Amino acid sequence: QIQTISPSPTRSAFFRRRPPPLSTMTRNLVLAAASALLVQWAHASKPTSYIDIHLITSFSTTGSLETGYLFRIPASESNFAGSPPKGPKWATHSALTGGTSSGKDPDNLASKTSNRVKVDDHPQRRLKLPPDSDEFLCNESKGAADYTNPAGNAASAVFDSDTLLSGYEGTYVLVPRGHCTFEAKARSAQRLGALGVIVRNTLDSKYRLLNETEDDRFDTTYGPHWSNTKWPVEQRDYDCGDNGASNKFGLRAEVDASQFAFAPNAPYYGAVNDPLLTGPAVDGNLCAQAANVDSFEGRCPSERCLLTGRNATDDGTMLEACCAWDLFLRMSTDGDDDGDAVPQEEEEDITIPALFVTMENGEELYDLVVDAGRNSERGDSVQFVNVVPYQRWYPSVHYSSIVVWLLAVVTLGVSAYASAVEYRSSWKKISKAVNDGVLVFQTGNTDANATGRERANTEDT
């Protein structure tokens, strides 16, 4: 019991006060923690890996083999698959396997042994396109193939009937985005025996049917299948901008609808349409030709456009097209939305690396593989493309993370101390009141109205 001998309005009001709210420093700490999480999510749109590209030529007449480094491209990873081996620090600004200094830091060729890269740690892998019968690696997700059963009829078009090998063992597969999930593509590549998959972004992947079971064989004279098409999303997939504004990104153009095809691969036939919306005006990009801007490349860095799903004219003869974004993304798991009947918990883990490249780099890779195949058909040589993927170097522990940790600990300690200032002050007042006899702590059933009672024995309190 606490007995007040001389109650006062001030003292009574003190005991009715609520605990003080969180201090400003505590709130700032919470905001800092939230910002740290946002930084972790933000890296999803940045390249986290690199891919060195090599062209290999084998001459049948002499039996000689020529290898040549061409270039390297950045790539982003996924949250459901494995990662390529980590590269050294110097490979963040120089190709790991390029030039005469391959495997060494080009800025320090007489470097320490630790700067050397073991070839076995970063081997070259042949890059191949998907099977002709499964160009998007989506047949499994649609129930049209089962690559876990090479002898099955649905997989017979891919696997050799005698060896039961797919021909993709030990390779990387370059597959276009779209028609099924990223995880479904990676799992099919793994079942084919590939050691990795590279998903290239495409304009075609921005369109899809709202109802895939609906008959999509319609008369293309009337343009797109308006009622059954999910179109690209403004600001996320493209930016129409303002053609009249200077030093701005994004643009809008009106393109002839009769030039495009929307079947047989409804809702958008990429094989026909993508070249008409890609590259500068001199390459036949209808969007670049129609855009009334000073510099198409300056206003649209991707040099690619997307149809927005809106008519530019009332009669529907012209369609609206806007500048497409060509960005990296961190591929996410599909959460068992891969189309097959196997529950997520029963699916095998994807251990091979799954990398994502932009439309520009993906088309460059695709053209390189196609050209190498055509050159091989001439008979005097065999050409193929090899890739060396490796993860971008990052420090396991960085001094900045230690500084941030210390700052968080100090901030939390100071904010906790500052939040308890009033409690400490209050206890001093209570202690003084007890010592002065104003407050009496006692046990047992006593008369609360008693006055002049001595302070209770400490052992009795």
N, C-alpha and C positions, 0 to 999 in steps of 0.2 A: 504494500500500500504506500502511496505517496500522500502525505498530509500537508496541506498548505496552511501555515499558521496565519500569514498575512496575505490573503489573495489580493491580486491587483489586476486590472483590465489588461495591462501590458503583458503580465506573465501568463494570464489565461489565454490571450491571443497567441502567444508564442507556442503553447502546447497544441493549438489547433492548426498550426501551419502545416502545409503539405511539404514533403521532401522537395528540395530544389530540382528543377529539370536538368537534363543532360547539359553539360557545358558546351560552349561553341567548339572547343577543341575536340570533344568527343564526337560531335556531329561531323567535324572535318575529318576525323579518323575513319568514320563510316564511309564518307564520300570518297576518301582516298582508297579504301579497300574496294569499293565498287568500281572506281576508275581502274584499279589494277586488274579486275576481272575483265573490264572492257578492253584493256590492252591485250589480254590473252585472246579474246575473241577477234580482235582486229587483225591479228596476224594471219587469220584465215584467208584474207584477200591478198596476201603477199606471197611471192615465190619463196619456197622453202627448200628447193632442190635445183640442181642443174643437170643438163643432159648434153654431153659431148657427142657430136655427130661425126662419124667417119664413113668414107666411101671406100669400099674394098673392090679391087678389080683383079680378077684371075684370068690370065691369058692362056688359052688352050694350046697355042702354037709353041710357046716357050716353057709353059708350066710355071712362069714367074707369078708372083703375087705382089700387087701394089696396094699399099694402105695410105690413105691420105685423110688428115684431119680437116674438116670443113668449117665448122662453127659450133657454138654451143647455145642452148636456149634455156631460159628459166622455166621452172615448173612448180606447181603446188601439189601438196599431198592430200591424203584422205584421213578420216578418223576411224576407218574400219579395216585397213590393210596394213601390211608391213611397210618399212621404209628402206630406201637404198642405203648403202654404207655411207658413213659420214666422211666428207672430204676434209683436207687440211685447211688451215686458216688462210694460207696464201691463195687457195683456189676460189676465194670469194671475189677476187678481182682478176683472176687469170684462169684459163681453161686447164683442167686437171691433166688432160692427155693431149694437149695441143702443142704444135710446134716442135722444134728440135730439142726443147728442154722438157719433153714429156716426162712426167713423174717427178720433176724438180721445181722448186720455186724459181721462176724465170728472173726474179730480181736478185737472186742469190744462188747462182749455179754451183758455186763451191761451198754449198751450205752444209750444215750438220747432217748427220745420218738421219736424224729425226724428221728432217724436211723431205726426205725421199719418200715416195709413195710406192708401196708394194703393188706390182701389177696384179697379183692374185687377189688383192683386196678390191680392185676396181676393174674387173675383166670387161672386154667388149662383148656385147650381145647383139645378135642379128635382129633387125627390126623387120617385121612382116605385117602385112595387112590381114584382116580377118578372112575366113573362108568365103568364097563367092556365095555359098548357100546361106551364110549368116553374117552379112556385112556389118551389122550393128551389134553382134554377139548378144542377141536378145531372144534367140529361138528357144533356149531353155526356159526363160521366164514366161514365154507364151505357150509352153507345153509342146513345142514342135521338135524338141530334141532332148536327149539325155546323154551328156558327155561323160557321165559316170559309168555308162554301159557302152563301150566302144563297139561292141558287136551288135548293138540294137539297130533296127532299121532306120530310126530317126537320125542316128549318128553315122550311118554308113557313108554318107556323102563327105564326111570329114576324115574319118579314120581309115587307114589302109586295112583291107580285109584280111591280109596275111599277117602283117606285123602288129596290127591293132595300134599303130602309132599315128598321131595326128600330123606330124611334121612341124609342130610348134614347140616341141621339147627344147628347152634351153634358150628360147627366144623371148623377145618383147613384142607385144601386139599393139599396133596403132589402130585404135578403133574410134569412129566418130561418136559424138555425144548424141543422145536421144533415143526414143522408142522403148527404153526401159531404164531402170535405175543404174547408178554407177556401181553399186555393190553387185548387181546381177551380172554386169559385164565382167567385173574383176573375177567373180567366182567361175564364170564360164571359161575365161582365159586360163585360170589356174587348173581347171579340170582338163583343158586341152594340153597341159604340160608346160605352159609358158612360165617364165620366171618373172614376168612383170607385164603390166598393161599401161599404155599411155592413151588417155582419153583426150581427143582434140575437140575443142569447142567449134560449133558450126552455127550458121544462120538457120539451117533447117531444124535444129533442135529447139528453136524458140516457138514452134507451132505444134499443136497436137489436136487431135479430135476430142471433143467433149464426151462423145459416146462412140467408142470404138466398135461396138457391135452394130451400129447403124450402117446401112449400105452407103459406101463412100464413092460409088461409081456414078458420077453425075456429069452432066454436060458442062465442060469447062468453058463453053461459050459465054456462060452467065457468070463467070468469075469464081471466086472462092465459095466454099460451102459455108455460107455466113452463119447459119443456125447451128452448126456443129463444129465450129472451130474455136479453140482457145488461142487468142492472139497474144503477141508479146506485150509486156506490161511497161507502160511509160515510166521513165526515170529509172526503173530497175534494168530494163533491157535496152532502152533507147532514149534519146533526147532530141526533141524537135527544136528546141532552142528558139531563137529569134533571128531570122535571116537578115533583118535590117540592122541588128545591133553589131557593133564592132568589138573585136577582141573577146568574142564569146564562143563557147563550145555548143555543138548541136546545130542541126539544120533540118529543114523540111523541104520536100520536093513532091511534085505530082508526076507520076509515072504512068505510062500507057498500060492499062490492064490487059490488053490483048497480047502483050509480049510474054506474059507469064503463064505457067502451067500449074494446075492444082490437082491433077490426076496423072498417072494412076496412083501415085503415092500421096493420097490425100492426108492432111488438108493442104500440103505445100510440097511441090516437087522440087527438091533442092538441087538435083542434078541439072535442071534447066534454069531455075530461078537464081540460085546463088551467084553464078558468074555475071548475071545481069545487075547485081547489086553489090559487086565487089571490085575494088581497085579504083584507079583514077578514071577520069572521063575518057581518056584515050584508049583505055582497055575495054570500053563498052559499058561502063557502069551507068545505067539509066538515071540513077539518083544523082550522080555527080554531074551528068549532062544537064539535068533539069533544074538543079539547085542554083538559085540566083545569088551566089556569094562570090566574093573575091578569090578565096582560096578554099577549095573543098578539103584538101589535106589538113589545112589549119583549123577548119571548123569541125572536121570529123577525122580525128587521128586514126581511127580504126579503118578508114576508107571502106566502110561497109554500111549498108542500110537495111532496115527491116520494114516490111509492110505492117502498118499499124492496125489494119482491119477497118479503116474508115475510108469511105469514098471521098475523093477530092472534088468530084463533080456530082451533080444531082443525077445524071444519067448513068453513072457507074462506069464510064469509059476510062476514068483516071482514078488511080489509087494513091493514097497518101503514103509516103515513105520517109523515114527519119533515120538519123545517124545512130548506128548500133554501138553499144558498149562492148568492148573486147577485154574483159578483165579476168584475173585469176580468181579461183574460188577453191575452198577446201571442201572436197567431196565428202558428203555425210552418208551415214548408214541409212538404209531404206526402212528399217524397223519392221521387217517381214512384209514389206509392200513390194516384193519382187515379182509377184505374179504366179509363182509356183505354189504347189500344195504342201510343201515341206515347212513345218513350223520353224521359227527363227532359232529356237534353242537346239534344234536338230541339224541345222546347217553347219557344214564344216567351216572352221575359221579360215579367213583369207590371210595367208602369210606372205604372198608376193607383194611387191610394191605396186601401188596404183597412183599414177601421176596425171596431172591435168595441165594441158598447154592451151594457149590462146588460139584463136582462129588464124591469126597471121602465121604463127610458128607451126601450128598444126598443118595448115595447107602447104607450107614450105616442106615439111617432112613428108607429107603425102605425095607431093609432086616428085620429090627426090626418090622415093621408093618406086613409084610408077616408072619414072625415067630409067632407073637402074634395071628394072624388069624388061623394059623395051630394048635396052642396050644388050641385055643378055640373049635376047631372041635372035640377034644377028649371027651368033654362032662362033665368032672369033674370040669372044671373052665372056666372062660371067661377072656381073656386077651385083653388089648388094650393099645395104646400108647397115652399119653397126652403131650401137649406142652405148655410152658409158654414163649411166645415171649415178649421181651421188648427192647426198644430203648437204645442204649448205652448212658451213661450219658455224657453230655457236658455242660459247663458253659454258662448261658444265656448272661452274660457279663463277659469278662475276662480282667484282667489288661493289658495283652499284646495287646489287640485290642485298648485300650485307648492310650498306648504308640505309637502304629503304627499310630493312628489318629493324635496325637500331632506331631509326626515326619513329617507326610505329611503336616500339616498346617505350621510348621516352615520351612520346605523345600520350600513350595510354596511361603511363604512370603519372605524368603531370596533370592530365585531365581528371584522373581519379582523385588525386590529392586536392585539386582545386574544387572538385564537386563536394568534398567533405569539409570544407572550411567552416560552413555554418554549423555543422554537427560538432566540430571541435570547439567552436566558440560557445555553443549551447552547453556542452558538458562543463566547461569552465564556470559558466554561470550557475549551473546546478550544483557543482562542487562547492562553490562559494556560499550558495544559499544553505547547503547542508551544514557547512562549517559554522555559519552564522546562526544556525538554529531556525532559519526560516522554513526549511524543508526537513521533515523527519521521516526516515525510513524505519519501519518497524514491522514485526510479524505478530500473528495472533489476532483475536477479535478484540479490538480496542474501540473506544468511543471516538468517532471521527471528529466530534465537536470539542474534544478535550483540548485544553490550552495549557501552555507552560510545561508540557511534558519534556523530560530530558531526552537527549539523543540516545537511540538504542545502542546496545553493546555491539561492537563490530562482529563478534562471533555469532550474535543472535540475528543479524540482519539477513 
